[in-house]
Amino acid sequence: EWLDGHDVDGQHIVDYGCGSGILSLATLKLGASHVTAVDIDPQALVATRSNLDANGISSDRYSIETPASLRIKKCDIVLANILSGILIQLSSSLTELLHETGGIVMSGILAEQVTQVVACYQPHFSLKTPVLHEGWALLEGQRT
């Protein structure tokens, strides 16, 4: 839903915790110039590549990495659809991936865990009011 309402045209996106690659695919179909898909699960990386290839996405528009192999220049937006505990653990790493004014979109957060995630990211981001839906939350922020 967030992607549907935001312009990602020409931007470099990191899909951290890419799973099957659905967010990577959506951002590329919506005009992102490049997506770096990242996951710790080797099967997720295989599924992401398969889904991007099956949808006709040119391999020069994406890269698929593990956290250990991730070597990118600064990106415009980090999308992270992962659990709050992992988001908190990765706060420094995810922040460092972004340009000075880059944005972060985090989902996969239980509504009752929003406060902890906000406390962790607020020192480095201007965060919008959380979007709540059926017990889950989405947080969006811009680096400050």
Z-matrix of the N, CA and C atoms (Angstrom, degrees):
N
C 1 1.454
C 2 1.529 1 110.90
N 3 1.319 2 117.26 1 -40.26
C 4 1.460 3 120.07 2 -179.97
C 5 1.526 4 109.80 3 -61.19
N 6 1.319 5 117.38 4 -46.37
C 7 1.459 6 120.83 5 -178.85
C 8 1.522 7 111.96 6 -59.72
N 9 1.312 8 116.78 7 -36.82
C 10 1.452 9 121.41 8 -178.70
C 11 1.528 10 112.15 9 -61.34
N 12 1.316 11 117.67 10 -28.36
C 13 1.451 12 120.84 11 -176.74
C 14 1.515 13 115.36 12 -104.74
N 15 1.336 14 118.50 13 10.17
C 16 1.462 15 121.04 14 -176.81
C 17 1.523 16 111.46 15 -131.59
N 18 1.310 17 115.30 16 145.07
C 19 1.453 18 121.91 17 -179.80
C 20 1.531 19 109.51 18 -85.15
N 21 1.317 20 116.94 19 116.26
C 22 1.462 21 121.28 20 177.06
C 23 1.531 22 110.88 21 -113.14
N 24 1.324 23 116.63 22 10.22
C 25 1.456 24 122.13 23 -176.67
C 26 1.528 25 111.28 24 -55.39
N 27 1.326 26 115.60 25 125.86
C 28 1.457 27 121.82 26 175.48
C 29 1.522 28 114.87 27 76.42
N 30 1.310 29 118.61 28 5.41
C 31 1.459 30 120.48 29 -175.43
C 32 1.528 31 111.98 30 -96.78
N 33 1.332 32 114.20 31 154.86
C 34 1.467 33 121.13 32 174.08
C 35 1.518 34 106.66 33 -95.84
N 36 1.327 35 115.54 34 122.26
C 37 1.458 36 123.12 35 -175.50
C 38 1.524 37 109.02 36 -114.30
N 39 1.325 38 116.42 37 140.75
C 40 1.461 39 121.60 38 167.96
C 41 1.519 40 107.21 39 -108.77
N 42 1.320 41 115.99 40 122.83
C 43 1.468 42 123.62 41 176.38
C 44 1.526 43 105.93 42 -101.03
N 45 1.332 44 115.82 43 92.57
C 46 1.464 45 121.14 44 -174.07
C 47 1.525 46 109.10 45 -90.79
N 48 1.337 47 115.64 46 119.82
C 49 1.463 48 120.93 47 -171.81
C 50 1.517 49 108.32 48 84.51
N 51 1.328 50 116.11 49 50.60
C 52 1.471 51 122.25 50 -167.19
C 53 1.524 52 114.54 51 -67.56
N 54 1.321 53 118.68 52 -22.35
C 55 1.469 54 119.46 53 179.42
C 56 1.518 55 111.35 54 57.90
N 57 1.323 56 117.33 55 -119.03
C 58 1.467 57 121.89 56 -179.58
C 59 1.525 58 112.82 57 -84.79
N 60 1.331 59 117.05 58 -7.09
C 61 1.458 60 120.59 59 178.09
C 62 1.517 61 114.66 60 91.03
N 63 1.322 62 118.40 61 12.72
C 64 1.467 63 120.38 62 -176.20
C 65 1.525 64 111.90 63 -62.68
N 66 1.330 65 118.33 64 -39.28
C 67 1.462 66 119.80 65 178.46
C 68 1.530 67 110.82 66 -70.79
N 69 1.320 68 116.97 67 -37.15
C 70 1.470 69 120.26 68 175.72
C 71 1.519 70 110.31 69 -60.35
N 72 1.317 71 116.02 70 -47.58
C 73 1.464 72 121.32 71 179.53
C 74 1.527 73 110.99 72 -60.77
N 75 1.326 74 116.28 73 -46.48
C 76 1.469 75 119.82 74 -178.54
C 77 1.525 76 111.47 75 -61.68
N 78 1.332 77 117.48 76 -43.74
C 79 1.467 78 119.01 77 -177.97
C 80 1.524 79 111.13 78 -65.35
N 81 1.325 80 116.73 79 -38.11
C 82 1.461 81 119.22 80 178.54
C 83 1.522 82 111.12 81 -68.57
N 84 1.321 83 117.70 82 -40.65
C 85 1.468 84 120.88 83 177.29
C 86 1.527 85 111.31 84 -65.33
N 87 1.347 86 116.61 85 -27.17
C 88 1.467 87 121.17 86 179.03
C 89 1.531 88 112.89 87 -88.60
N 90 1.336 89 117.19 88 4.88
C 91 1.455 90 120.49 89 171.48
C 92 1.509 91 117.53 90 107.08
N 93 1.335 92 119.20 91 4.96
C 94 1.465 93 119.56 92 175.54
C 95 1.526 94 108.79 93 -58.59
N 96 1.318 95 116.63 94 144.42
C 97 1.464 96 119.40 95 -179.10
C 98 1.516 97 111.97 96 -77.06
N 99 1.343 98 116.44 97 -33.19
C 100 1.464 99 120.42 98 -178.17
C 101 1.528 100 109.45 99 -156.44
N 102 1.321 101 115.44 100 144.37
C 103 1.460 102 121.47 101 174.95
C 104 1.519 103 108.49 102 -126.27
N 105 1.310 104 114.67 103 133.03
C 106 1.458 105 121.11 104 170.31
C 107 1.523 106 106.52 105 -106.65
N 108 1.324 107 116.39 106 113.51
C 109 1.462 108 122.55 107 -179.70
C 110 1.524 109 108.11 108 -95.54
N 111 1.337 110 116.12 109 130.27
C 112 1.460 111 121.35 110 -174.43
C 113 1.524 112 109.30 111 -129.53
N 114 1.342 113 116.30 112 135.11
C 115 1.456 114 120.17 113 174.91
C 116 1.523 115 108.44 114 -158.92
N 117 1.342 116 115.97 115 154.99
C 118 1.464 117 120.83 116 176.52
C 119 1.520 118 111.83 117 -86.13
N 120 1.320 119 116.82 118 -17.32
C 121 1.458 120 122.41 119 -175.89
C 122 1.535 121 110.03 120 -91.38
N 123 1.337 122 118.02 121 115.39
C 124 1.464 123 119.78 122 -179.79
C 125 1.533 124 112.81 123 -56.93
N 126 1.335 125 117.79 124 -35.10
C 127 1.463 126 120.35 125 179.32
C 128 1.527 127 111.19 126 -65.91
N 129 1.328 128 117.29 127 -35.16
C 130 1.467 129 120.65 128 176.55
C 131 1.521 130 110.34 129 -62.79
N 132 1.313 131 116.90 130 -39.54
C 133 1.465 132 120.36 131 -179.99
C 134 1.530 133 111.04 132 -67.04
N 135 1.321 134 116.34 133 -39.26
C 136 1.469 135 120.82 134 176.21
C 137 1.526 136 109.93 135 -63.94
N 138 1.338 137 116.65 136 -45.72
C 139 1.467 138 120.90 137 -179.41
C 140 1.528 139 111.06 138 -63.46
N 141 1.322 140 116.82 139 -40.21
C 142 1.465 141 120.17 140 179.06
C 143 1.521 142 110.73 141 -62.02
N 144 1.330 143 116.31 142 -49.56
C 145 1.479 144 119.80 143 179.43
C 146 1.524 145 110.62 144 -59.09
N 147 1.320 146 116.90 145 -44.39
C 148 1.460 147 121.78 146 -179.86
C 149 1.525 148 111.11 147 -60.93
N 150 1.322 149 117.39 148 -45.07
C 151 1.465 150 120.75 149 -179.45
C 152 1.523 151 112.23 150 -67.45
N 153 1.319 152 117.79 151 -39.15
C 154 1.466 153 119.97 152 177.95
C 155 1.531 154 110.33 153 -66.39
N 156 1.320 155 115.99 154 -45.59
C 157 1.470 156 119.66 155 178.94
C 158 1.526 157 111.42 156 -62.73
N 159 1.335 158 117.43 157 -42.50
C 160 1.468 159 121.64 158 -179.00
C 161 1.517 160 112.17 159 -64.29
N 162 1.332 161 116.64 160 -22.62
C 163 1.456 162 120.83 161 179.73
C 164 1.523 163 112.66 162 -100.49
N 165 1.322 164 115.89 163 15.43
C 166 1.453 165 120.47 164 172.85
C 167 1.515 166 115.50 165 73.27
N 168 1.329 167 117.70 166 23.64
C 169 1.466 168 120.55 167 178.76
C 170 1.522 169 108.70 168 -83.71
N 171 1.315 170 116.15 169 125.61
C 172 1.455 171 121.64 170 179.72
C 173 1.526 172 109.91 171 -65.35
N 174 1.322 173 116.83 172 136.37
C 175 1.462 174 121.60 173 -176.44
C 176 1.529 175 112.97 174 -65.77
N 177 1.330 176 118.63 175 -14.47
C 178 1.463 177 119.26 176 176.36
C 179 1.533 178 112.22 177 -79.46
N 180 1.348 179 117.60 178 -6.40
C 181 1.465 180 121.52 179 179.37
C 182 1.523 181 112.85 180 -97.12
N 183 1.339 182 117.12 181 -2.60
C 184 1.454 183 118.82 182 179.73
C 185 1.524 184 110.85 183 -146.81
N 186 1.323 185 114.01 184 157.51
C 187 1.453 186 121.63 185 169.69
C 188 1.520 187 107.12 186 -134.59
N 189 1.312 188 115.26 187 151.77
C 190 1.458 189 121.37 188 -177.08
C 191 1.520 190 107.25 189 -125.11
N 192 1.334 191 115.54 190 125.30
C 193 1.462 192 120.98 191 -170.88
C 194 1.528 193 111.63 192 -136.72
N 195 1.315 194 114.98 193 158.42
C 196 1.459 195 121.21 194 164.52
C 197 1.523 196 106.55 195 -93.63
N 198 1.319 197 119.17 196 161.67
C 199 1.472 198 118.98 197 176.44
C 200 1.534 199 112.27 198 -56.13
N 201 1.319 200 117.48 199 -37.13
C 202 1.463 201 120.85 200 -178.81
C 203 1.524 202 112.85 201 -68.18
N 204 1.333 203 117.44 202 -30.16
C 205 1.466 204 120.52 203 -177.79
C 206 1.526 205 112.92 204 -96.14
N 207 1.306 206 117.18 205 -1.43
C 208 1.468 207 121.61 206 -174.52
C 209 1.527 208 111.23 207 -65.93
N 210 1.306 209 115.17 208 114.98
C 211 1.464 210 122.23 209 178.71
C 212 1.530 211 107.49 210 -136.75
N 213 1.306 212 117.05 211 85.77
C 214 1.463 213 119.08 212 -179.27
C 215 1.510 214 110.18 213 -122.09
N 216 1.310 215 114.10 214 158.87
C 217 1.453 216 119.75 215 167.25
C 218 1.519 217 106.23 216 -74.22
N 219 1.284 218 117.42 217 172.71
C 220 1.463 219 121.34 218 -178.89
C 221 1.522 220 110.33 219 -61.15
N 222 1.327 221 115.97 220 141.82
C 223 1.459 222 121.08 221 -179.26
C 224 1.530 223 110.56 222 -108.97
N 225 1.329 224 114.88 223 171.85
C 226 1.461 225 121.36 224 -178.88
C 227 1.527 226 112.60 225 -86.93
N 228 1.329 227 116.21 226 -39.80
C 229 1.467 228 121.22 227 -176.38
C 230 1.524 229 109.31 228 -141.35
N 231 1.328 230 116.02 229 136.23
C 232 1.461 231 121.93 230 168.71
C 233 1.523 232 107.18 231 -106.84
N 234 1.322 233 115.78 232 125.28
C 235 1.463 234 122.46 233 171.42
C 236 1.525 235 106.21 234 -104.26
N 237 1.317 236 117.27 235 126.75
C 238 1.461 237 120.58 236 -179.02
C 239 1.524 238 109.02 237 -136.08
N 240 1.312 239 115.83 238 101.66
C 241 1.458 240 121.75 239 178.43
C 242 1.530 241 107.16 240 -102.89
N 243 1.343 242 114.79 241 74.98
C 244 1.460 243 121.60 242 -177.37
C 245 1.524 244 109.39 243 -139.84
N 246 1.305 245 116.29 244 166.23
C 247 1.462 246 120.97 245 -174.90
C 248 1.523 247 112.68 246 -66.18
N 249 1.322 248 115.79 247 153.83
C 250 1.460 249 122.02 248 -172.62
C 251 1.523 250 113.48 249 -59.44
N 252 1.322 251 118.50 250 -39.52
C 253 1.464 252 120.16 251 179.67
C 254 1.517 253 111.80 252 -59.84
N 255 1.318 254 116.74 253 -40.30
C 256 1.466 255 121.53 254 177.99
C 257 1.527 256 110.14 255 -70.36
N 258 1.329 257 117.35 256 -40.87
C 259 1.467 258 120.27 257 176.85
C 260 1.524 259 110.70 258 -57.52
N 261 1.315 260 116.57 259 -41.93
C 262 1.466 261 120.43 260 179.23
C 263 1.528 262 110.28 261 -65.83
N 264 1.322 263 117.85 262 -45.13
C 265 1.467 264 121.31 263 178.77
C 266 1.531 265 112.01 264 -61.21
N 267 1.317 266 116.42 265 -34.54
C 268 1.471 267 121.40 266 -175.11
C 269 1.525 268 113.93 267 -93.96
N 270 1.313 269 118.43 268 7.26
C 271 1.472 270 119.96 269 -172.06
C 272 1.528 271 112.91 270 -55.25
N 273 1.309 272 118.87 271 -44.98
C 274 1.473 273 120.73 272 179.42
C 275 1.515 274 111.19 273 -65.88
N 276 1.322 275 116.72 274 -44.60
C 277 1.470 276 120.78 275 -178.71
C 278 1.523 277 111.76 276 -63.33
N 279 1.326 278 117.24 277 -44.41
C 280 1.463 279 120.37 278 -179.40
C 281 1.517 280 111.07 279 -67.13
N 282 1.320 281 116.90 280 -39.14
C 283 1.469 282 121.00 281 178.65
C 284 1.523 283 110.39 282 -62.74
N 285 1.323 284 116.79 283 -42.05
C 286 1.471 285 121.21 284 -177.77
C 287 1.527 286 113.08 285 -67.13
N 288 1.326 287 117.86 286 -19.43
C 289 1.461 288 120.52 287 179.03
C 290 1.529 289 112.59 288 -72.97
N 291 1.320 290 117.13 289 -18.49
C 292 1.464 291 122.17 290 -170.47
C 293 1.524 292 113.98 291 -94.71
N 294 1.336 293 115.04 292 147.40
C 295 1.460 294 120.90 293 166.75
C 296 1.528 295 108.12 294 -56.68
N 297 1.311 296 116.48 295 165.99
C 298 1.470 297 121.50 296 -179.36
C 299 1.524 298 112.93 297 -54.95
N 300 1.319 299 117.87 298 -30.57
C 301 1.468 300 121.20 299 179.93
C 302 1.524 301 111.79 300 -115.26
N 303 1.331 302 116.71 301 20.68
C 304 1.459 303 121.23 302 -178.18
C 305 1.518 304 112.40 303 -67.39
N 306 1.323 305 114.71 304 165.09
C 307 1.458 306 120.74 305 -178.00
C 308 1.519 307 111.99 306 -116.07
N 309 1.319 308 114.53 307 154.58
C 310 1.451 309 120.97 308 177.32
C 311 1.522 310 109.16 309 -127.79
N 312 1.319 311 115.94 310 139.71
C 313 1.459 312 121.86 311 176.62
C 314 1.522 313 105.84 312 -129.00
N 315 1.331 314 115.54 313 117.82
C 316 1.465 315 121.28 314 -176.84
C 317 1.526 316 109.48 315 -118.73
N 318 1.323 317 115.66 316 131.45
C 319 1.453 318 121.03 317 175.03
C 320 1.522 319 107.83 318 -137.83
N 321 1.322 320 116.36 319 179.33
C 322 1.455 321 119.39 320 -173.43
C 323 1.519 322 110.90 321 85.87
N 324 1.317 323 115.76 322 17.51
C 325 1.462 324 123.05 323 -176.82
C 326 1.525 325 108.32 324 -103.33
N 327 1.317 326 116.80 325 125.24
C 328 1.459 327 119.52 326 173.97
C 329 1.520 328 108.66 327 -68.05
N 330 1.323 329 116.49 328 142.18
C 331 1.467 330 121.07 329 -176.05
C 332 1.522 331 112.10 330 -52.76
N 333 1.331 332 117.60 331 -38.74
C 334 1.456 333 119.84 332 -177.80
C 335 1.531 334 113.21 333 -75.02
N 336 1.327 335 117.99 334 -4.69
C 337 1.466 336 121.90 335 179.08
C 338 1.530 337 113.17 336 -105.20
N 339 1.314 338 116.62 337 1.62
C 340 1.464 339 121.25 338 -177.54
C 341 1.523 340 111.66 339 -58.46
N 342 1.323 341 117.34 340 -43.49
C 343 1.462 342 121.35 341 -176.21
C 344 1.524 343 111.82 342 -57.41
N 345 1.332 344 117.40 343 -42.39
C 346 1.459 345 120.60 344 -179.67
C 347 1.527 346 111.72 345 -66.91
N 348 1.315 347 116.91 346 -40.77
C 349 1.467 348 120.30 347 -179.79
C 350 1.527 349 109.62 348 -68.44
N 351 1.319 350 116.92 349 -43.76
C 352 1.468 351 120.76 350 177.96
C 353 1.527 352 110.03 351 -58.50
N 354 1.316 353 117.96 352 -45.92
C 355 1.466 354 121.56 353 -179.09
C 356 1.526 355 111.43 354 -58.93
N 357 1.314 356 116.84 355 -35.03
C 358 1.458 357 121.73 356 -179.07
C 359 1.530 358 112.77 357 -74.98
N 360 1.327 359 117.59 358 -37.54
C 361 1.465 360 121.68 359 -174.66
C 362 1.527 361 113.65 360 -94.78
N 363 1.312 362 117.98 361 -22.20
C 364 1.461 363 120.89 362 -174.39
C 365 1.538 364 114.55 363 -58.62
N 366 1.325 365 120.21 364 -33.06
C 367 1.465 366 118.29 365 178.11
C 368 1.528 367 114.40 366 -61.70
N 369 1.317 368 117.52 367 -21.57
C 370 1.468 369 120.88 368 -175.31
C 371 1.521 370 114.16 369 -117.34
N 372 1.326 371 116.77 370 -6.29
C 373 1.460 372 121.14 371 -175.44
C 374 1.517 373 111.13 372 -136.15
N 375 1.316 374 114.60 373 147.33
C 376 1.460 375 120.93 374 166.09
C 377 1.525 376 105.02 375 -90.05
N 378 1.330 377 116.07 376 108.62
C 379 1.463 378 120.71 377 -174.24
C 380 1.519 379 111.00 378 -97.24
N 381 1.320 380 115.01 379 138.47
C 382 1.461 381 121.00 380 174.94
C 383 1.526 382 109.01 381 -79.87
N 384 1.306 383 115.89 382 168.19
C 385 1.458 384 121.46 383 175.03
C 386 1.525 385 108.74 384 -59.62
N 387 1.333 386 118.27 385 132.07
C 388 1.467 387 119.88 386 179.82
C 389 1.529 388 111.72 387 -58.56
N 390 1.319 389 114.73 388 144.33
C 391 1.458 390 121.62 389 174.18
C 392 1.526 391 106.42 390 -98.27
N 393 1.327 392 116.58 391 120.12
C 394 1.461 393 121.77 392 -177.70
C 395 1.526 394 110.29 393 -106.48
N 396 1.341 395 114.49 394 139.77
C 397 1.468 396 120.18 395 178.77
C 398 1.524 397 108.59 396 -153.41
N 399 1.318 398 116.10 397 116.28
C 400 1.464 399 123.33 398 175.77
C 401 1.525 400 113.03 399 49.36
N 402 1.325 401 116.56 400 45.40
C 403 1.456 402 121.50 401 176.12
C 404 1.515 403 115.57 402 85.77
N 405 1.331 404 116.89 403 -1.33
C 406 1.465 405 122.05 404 178.98
C 407 1.519 406 109.57 405 -112.90
N 408 1.324 407 115.63 406 158.79
C 409 1.460 408 120.41 407 -178.49
C 410 1.521 409 111.33 408 -130.56
N 411 1.325 410 114.28 409 150.69
C 412 1.453 411 122.75 410 171.76
C 413 1.519 412 106.58 411 -120.96
N 414 1.324 413 116.02 412 132.06
C 415 1.462 414 121.94 413 175.56
C 416 1.517 415 108.87 414 -116.21
N 417 1.311 416 115.37 415 135.99
C 418 1.465 417 121.43 416 178.60
C 419 1.507 418 108.22 417 -127.63
N 420 1.324 419 116.31 418 136.29
C 421 1.458 420 119.79 419 179.30
C 422 1.495 421 113.24 420 -149.44
N 423 1.323 422 114.11 421 160.73
C 424 1.464 423 123.25 422 177.51
C 425 1.511 424 107.54 423 -118.34
N 426 1.334 425 117.11 424 135.61
C 427 1.473 426 120.05 425 178.85
C 428 1.511 427 110.32 426 -59.63
N 429 1.322 428 114.92 427 142.73
C 430 1.471 429 120.42 428 178.26
C 431 1.504 430 110.16 429 -114.70
